Amino acid sequence: MKNFLIGALFILFLLSSESAGAQSPDTSLAPLITNIPNRNTISLDGPWHYVVDPFETGYFDYRYQPTARGFFQNRQATNPSELVEYNFETSPTLRVPGDWNTQNDKLFYYEGTIWYEKSFIYHKKSDKRVFLYFGAVNYDAVVGLNGIILGQHLGGFTPFNFEVTDKLKDGKNFIVVKVNNQRHIEGVPTNNFDWWNYGGITRSVCLVELPPTFIQDYFIQLEDLQKGKISGWVQLNGTHKDQKTTLRIGELSRTIAMEPDDKGLAHFSFEEKKLQLWQPDNPKLYNISFTTAEDNLSDEVGFRKIAVKGKDILLNGKPLFLRGICIHEEAAYGGGRAHARDQDHILLNWAKELGCNFVRLAHYPHNEDMIREAEKMGILVWSEIPVYWTIQWDNASTYRNAENQLTEEITRDRNRASIILWSVGNETPRNSSRLEFMSSLVRKARSLDSSRLITAALQISTDEDHVSILDDPLGAYLDVLGCNVYPGWYGPPPAPDQKFKTAFDKPLIMSEFGGGAMQGLHGLETERWTEEFQNKVISDDIAMLKNISFLRGTTPWILKDFRSPKRLLPGVQDGWNLKGLISDQGIKKQAFFTMQSFYKAIQDGKIIFGQ
């Protein structure tokens, strides 16, 4: 009902704008443009003016009716008698990309609306189409350009764009974005989650300049390992979508000519026997380019094959154990949303130092630089959407929101060799509505990308003999089982001979385990919050994991401490989840070195699971 009211008000708002003489806005998102790092872009990052508006005065009047464009007009008083009760030009600024919580102490806990404004100069080009691209805005973004409302986007971790070719002026322009990070029970994630609700324009913003007909998207993959068969497609956007398109891979001396259909779609396929495969110890990337009469787009891609066979995960046909760690998208030192390549590189280097060949990026899609850095560093990736804990399983609009976030995630990242797993959720309860919701997401993921494996982080049940059993019905739809367990932290320690069974002939990744510690607090291993206690929990978990014959990967929770309003113990947590193996100041705890030794033993072939 709430979504319906918001939608109705938004429509009324647009109608009110038109009645006030505004140009009729195009309120639909343009199809997502991929590979932004290799496009011709103009950055709009930097300081943006902002106005905090908890009562949404810039959106509704005193009768709570939509105002005629409100703050989107960016109006200034033209004479002393005119009443205008806001002024972006004299308002303070926030850094974009960035969260507002850690940029202003007064906004640390703020949940509500903040208006962002950016003025810029642009000189129009007759031979260019222009798109306004947002890497991510958390959570509800309504975007306007030069007083015209472009549209709305829901979801805090995926990109979106609008075409603005005909809405830009030659000279001075201004963007106004209404950002609201309030939690809603019908949202994705819902109103209850265990990480900080960072608000704001949290990833980069840019203008993308493109030719009249351009390469919008493409997909290239190793389809058949034995034959070296590479296949894929390319999608053109524009008025001349049937123009000849060429794929070139110079290092392989390959030139593939294609003739797109009248919808701009062309498929290709060829065999290459001398292919160097992408893998963690040799993350080989090839320079490729797609060329048309009007456009040229390059990328670096890796070719590898991920599959399952029974309870094994196979990378390029060989069994693989995933030595991993969970990571939140939070800056390495001090917290705040991570949004830059150097921040991502620190986190991934810590993972490499731990002995990882794999990371679980929890619990939402991370920024594109993180995925690309992992690819260059030879780190495999689990990528997830924020279907977390208890979603409104019977709400059709909630499902559409989740499916849209999944679609945007896969669209952006499906050419990255590092990603081997799409996850459709975390720790969701068993019921029929949830099963239909999440199995539908699995089907959607497969329709968008059949080259990767599908997983979810499940929870375990225990039978009368205290045997841990993986029998969640969702497991039947997945390729790889994920499972979160916290013996010794939530509940008693695991028994030395703890038994595990599965209802499925599928591999398992233990996607969460561990406990918390306040870095620098020492004592007995029976004293909670000490490093010794956390280390004992991790050590007991490792002993338990060795009993699981179908275990093919582990990602303990979590690389570093991160902020969470759910963690309230004064003098210890103070708003931090302390389950990190590294503190928020980058100091490694005892458990880090215990996991490091465990991964070294796995890598050296000294551990055989289930024996």
N, C-alpha and C positions, 0 to 999 in steps of 0.2 A: 504493500500500500504506500509506503514511504517513497519507494522509487517512482511509483506512478505520480504522486503529488509533485515530486521534484521535476519529473519530466513535463508535467502539465504546466508548472510554473515557468519552466524554461521556454516552452512554446509560447506562453502568454508574453513572456519577456521579449521574445523575438517579434511577435506581432505588434507589441507596443513600440518597439524600435522602428518598425516599418511605418506605423501610423505617425510617428514623430518626424518622418521624412528621411529616415536612414535608408541606405541601399539594402535591398533584400539580401540577407546573408546566406552563404552556402554553409550549412551546419553539418555537413558530412565530412568525416575524415577521408583524406585522399589515400589510395592504396599505399601501403608502406614501401618506402624506398630503402633498399638494402645497400650495404657496403659504403656507408657514409664516409669512413676514413679515407677512401680513395676517390671521392668525388670533389668537384670544385665547390668549396664552401666558404662562407663568410661568417666568422665566429661572432656570436652575440653574447659571449661570456663576459664576465666582469661585473662591475657594480650595477645593480638595478635598484631603482627607488621602490620603496614599499610603504604600504599603509596597513596597519593592523585593524581589522574590522570584525570583531566578534559578533556583532548584531547584524552583519551584512547590510549596513546602511547604504553601501554603494550598489546594492542589488535590488533592495525592496524599499518602498516608501513607508510612511508611518502607519498606513493601513495594511502593511505587509503585502502590497501589490507590487509586481515588477515595475521598476522605473524605466523610463525611456533611455536605455543604454547605460544609465548610471555612470559608474567610474570608467567604463570602457571609452567614454568620450574624451577623457583626460582634459576636462574643461578648465579654463582659467577665467577669473572675473574680468570682464571687459570695461567695467566702470565701477566706481566706489559703491554704488547702491546695489550692485548685483551680489546676491548671496551664493557663494560657492564654498562648501565646508570641507574641502580637501585640496591638497596641492602636492602633486607628485614631485615637482621640481624642488620644493623646499623640504621634502620628506627625507628621512635617512635612507641609507642603502644597505643592501645585503649582497653578498658575493654569490654569483651564479657561475658554475654549479656549486651547490652547497645547501646544507640544511639550515633552517633558521634557529633551531634549538641550541646549537653550539656557537652561533655567531652573536647572540644577544642573550644575556642571562635572564632577562625578563620573559623571553620566549621559550625558556628551557622546557617547561611542561605544557606549552600552549598547544591547544587543539582547536582549530577553527579556521576562519578565512583570513588570508593576507593577500592584498593586491600587490602585484609586481608591475613595474613600468620600466620600459627601456626605449629611449629615443635613439635613432641612428640615421645616418645619411646613406641613401642608396641611389645610384644612378641607373635608370632603367636601360635595358638592352633589348632591342627589337627581336633579336634572334635567340633569346633565352626565356625558358620557363623557370619560375622560381618557386621553391617550396620552403615553408617554415618548419623546421625539424626540431623536436624535443627528444632528448635521450630518455628522460623520465621526469615526471612531476608527481609528487605524492600529496594527495591521492586523487582528488577530483579537480580537474583543470578545465576552466572555461577560458578560451583564448580570443582576444580581439586584436585587430590590426587597423589603425587609423579610424577607430570608432565603429568598425564593422565587426560583428561577432562571427568568428570563423567556425567555432564548434566546441564540443566538449569531449573530454577523454577521462575514463575511469580506470584506475589501476596505477600503482605507484612505482612500478619497476620495469615497464616496457615502453618502447618508443612509439611515437606517433608523429604524423606530419599533415600539413594543409597546403594546398596549392594557393599561392598568393600573387601569381603573375599579374592579374588584373586589379589587384587591390593595393599594390605598392604605388607610391608616388615617386616622381623623379625629384629627389631632394630629401627633405626631412620626413621621417616616418616615426610612428610610435607603436609599440606593442604593449598591451595590458593583459595580464593573466590573473584571473581569480583562482587562487589555490586554496583548497580546503582539505585538511588532513584529519577531519573528524572520523572516528571509528563508527561503523554502523553494523548492526547485527546481520544485515543482508549483504554486507560487503565481502570482498575477497582480498585479503583475509577478513574474517569477521571481527567483532569488537573485542575479542580476547585473544591476545598472542603474547609471546614471551620475547619481544625485542623492542627497541625504542622506536616510537612512532615519529621518526624524523619527518618534518614537514618542509615543503618548499620545492623549488626547481632544483632538484638534486643532481641532475646530469646536464651535460652541455646542450646549448641551444645554438642553432646556426641557420643561415639561409643556404639553400642548395641550388646552385645554378645549373640548369640542364638544357640541352637542345630541344627543339619542338617535339621530336620523337627520340626517346632515350631508352636506355637499357634499365628497366625498373628492377628486375630481379633475375636470379639464375640459380641453378643447382647443379653441382658436379660431384660425382662420387665414384668410388670403386665398387662396381656392382658384382663382378665375378672375380674372385681372388685367383682361381686357377688359370683362367684365360687372360687375366689382366684387363678385363673389360671395364672401361670407363664410360659412364653414361650420364645424361642429365638433360637440362632444358634451359632455355633463356626466354624471358618475357619482355617484349617491348611495350612502350606506352606512348601514345601520340596519334597523330592523324595519318602517318604513313607507316603503319605497323608491319607491312609486308616487305620491308627493305631487307636486302641480303645481309646476313650476320655471319661473322667469322670468329671462330675460337682459335687462338694461337697459344701453344705451349712451346716456347722457344727451345728449352733444354731438351725436350723430347722430339724436336723438329716436326711438330704436329701443327697442321693447319686444317681446320674442319669448317667447311662452308655449309650454311643452313639457309633455308627459305622459310621464314615464319608464315603461319597461316594468317587469315584476315583478322584474327584476334591478337596477333603479335606473338604467338607462342611457337617456338621451334624446339624440336627434340634432336639429340645427337647421341652417337655411340661409336666407340672405336676400341680396338684392342692394342695394348702396349705391353710387350714382353720384358722390357728392360726397366720397368718401373722400380724406383726405390720407395719402399713403403714407409709411411710415417709410423713411428713407434717411440716410446719414452726415451730409449737410449740413442735414438737417431731421428729427431723430429723434423724430417725432411719436408720442406715446402717448395713447391714449384711456382714460378711466376707465370700467371696466365693472363690473357686479355680477351675481351669480347669487343669486336669492332663492327660498326655499321657505317653507313654513309654520313651519319651525323654525330655519332657518339663513339667513345672509346673508354672502356672501363677495365682496370687491372685489379688483380688480387694475388695473394699468396695462399695456396691451398695445399693440403696434405692428402695423400691417398692411403687409406687403411680400411680394413674390414673388421667389423666387430660382430660377433655372433655368440650364440649359446648352443652347447651340445650337452644334453642331460644336465648335470650339475656343474658343468664347466663353463667359464667365460673364455672365449677365444678371441685373441687379437691377432689378425693376420694368420689365422689357422692354428695358433699355438695357445695352450692354456696359460691363463694369466691370473695372478693373485693381486688384488687391488689394495695396495698399502696406502691408506688414505687418512684424511682429516676433514672435519667439518669446518667451514669458514662462514662467518657473517660478513656482510659488506659494511664493515666499520673500519675506520682508519687505524693503522697499526699502533699509533701512539696517542693515547688520550681519548679516543672515541670520536664520534661524528661520522656521518656517512662518507665512505670512501668513494671517490669519484675520479681519481687521476691515476695514470699509468704507474707513476713512481710509488703510490700507495699500494697498488695491486702487486707490484713487483716485490715489495718488502714481504707481504703476506705469503706470496708464493715461494719466495726464497726460504722463509721459515719452514714451509711445508717440505721443501726439498731437503733442508737440513735435518728434518725429522726422519727422513728416509722415504718420503711419499713419492709415489708415481700417480697419485689420484687425489682429487679433492671433491668433496660434496659442498656445492655452493648453496647454502641454506639461507632462508626457506623461500626464496623468490629469485627471479632472474637477476644476476649481477650485471654490472656495466660491461659494455662491449670490450673495453680495454682488458678487463680481467680475463675474458675468454681468449682473446688474441695473445695475451702474454702467456697464458697456460699453454697454448698451442706452440708457441716458439720455444718454451722451456721443456716441452715433452711431458706435460702433466695432463692426465686424463680427467674428465670433468663429468660430474653428475649435476644437471641443471634442473631446477624445480620451480613450480608455480606455488603461490601462497594459499593453496587449499589446505588449511591448517586447523587442526582440532575440530571444532564443531561449526561447520558451514550450514546455511539453510538449504538442506538437500532438496526440499520440495519447491523451492522458489525458482521459477523459470528464469527470471532476470539475473539471479545469482549464478545460475549455470551459464548463461550467455556471457556474463562478465568473466567467469573462470575460463571458458573456452576462448574468449577473445584474447585474454592474457597469454594463454597457451599458444595461440596462433601467432601473436606478435613475437613471443619468445622464439618459436621455431623459425619463423620467417627471418628474423634478424640473424640467427646463429647456425642455420643448418649447413652452411659450408665450412664450419670450423671442425677440423679433424679431431680436436681435443675432446669435444663432447661425444660421449658414448652412451649416455643415459638421459632420457627425459623422465622426470619424476612428476607424477600427477598429484602428489600430496604427502602430508605428514601426520601420523598419529590420529587418524580419523576413526570414529566409532563404528562398530559393525551394526548395520541395519539395512533393510532392503532399499530405502531411498538413497542412502549413501552409495550402495553398490551400483545402482543404476546411474547415479551422477558420475561416479568415478570411472566406471567401465565405459561410459559414453566419452569421457575425456581420453581414455586409452584409445578408443576407436578413432577419435579425432586426430590424436597424435600420429597414429599409424597412417592415416590418410594424408597427412602433411609431410611425413618423413618415414618411409619404410626402411631406411638404412640404419637406424639406431634401435637400441633396446629401450623398453619401457619398464619403469619401476615405480615404487612408492614405499615410504617408510611406514611399516605396519607395526602392530603390537602383538605380543605373544600371549598364548593361553597356557594353562597348566592343568594336566589331568590329575586323577586321584593318586597316582604314583609319583607326583611332583616332577613329572617329565614335562619339559617345555616343548610346546607344539606350535608349529607354524601352520595354521589351518584357516586363516582369514579367507573368506570366499573371493575377495578381490585378487588373491594370489593366482587364481585360475586365469586371469586376464593379463598378468604381467609376464615379462620375460625373465626378470631378475627380482628376487624377493629382497626387500629391505626390512630391517627390524630394529627397533629401539628398545634397549633394556638397561636398567639402572640398579642391579643388585648391589647392596652395600651402601648405596646412597639413598634410594627410595626403597626401604625394606632391608631385610637381612642379607648378608653376603651370600654368594652362590655356594652350593655344596661342592666339595672338591671333585666329586664324580657326577656333577650335574649333567643329565641326559637331555638331548635335543632330538626332536623328530620333525618331519615335514610332510604335509599332505601332497606335495608337488615335487615332481622330478625337475627341480630348477635350482640354480645356484642362489646362495644367500650372501648379502652384504650386511654385516652388523653395522647399521647406519648411525647408531648412537649408543654410547656407554661411557661411564666415567663418574666423576664426582667433583666437588668444588673445593677450592683452597684459597685462602688469603695469602698472596705471595709475601714471603718473609716471616709468616707466622709459623713457628716451629714448636713441636711438642711430641707427645706420644702418638703412635699410629692409631690409637683408639680415640683421639681427641679431634672431633669434627672441626673443620675449617683450617686445620694445620696442613702444611705440605705433606707431612708424613701420612696423614689420614687419606688424602687424595691419592697418594702414591700407592697405599695399601689397596684402595678400591681398584685402581687401575691394574695392579699386580694380580689381584684376585680375578678380575675380569679376563685378563690374558690367560690365566690358567683355565678358566671356563671356556674361552673361545677355542682352545686347543682340542676340546672334546667334540667339536662340531665337524663332522666329516664332510658336510656339504657347504662349508664356509669358503667363500671365494673373495672376500674383501672385508675390510674394516675401516670405519671412519669414526673414531672416538669424538665425543663432544667436549671441547671444541678447541680450535687453535689458540685463540686468545680471549681473555675476558672481554665482555661486551655489556653495554648498558641495557637495563631492563627495568621498567617501573614496577614489575611484579616482585622484585627482589629487595626486600624492605628492611632486613635486619640491621639496626643501627650499629655503627662502629665496625661492621664486618662487610656486609654487602653494599649498603648505602646506594642502592639503585644499580648495582652491577651484578650480572651473572658471573660467578667466579669459577666456572667449570673449565676455564681456559688452561691449556698447558703452558701458556705464556701470559704474563700480566699485561695490563693496559699500557704499561711503560716499557714493554718489550723484554722483561726479565723472565727467563725460563724457570719453571718450577721443577721439582724433583720428578714429577710424572712425565715430563717431556723426555727426559733421558731414559726412563723405563720403556716408554713407547719406542724410542729411537733404537734401543737394544733389541726389542722384539722385532722391529722391522728389519734390522740388520740380520737377525737369525733367519727370518723368512727368506730374505734375499740370498743368503748363503746356503739355502736348502736344508737348514738344520731343524726345521719344524715341519711335520706332516700332520695335518689336522685329522682328528678322529682316531689317533693311535696313542 
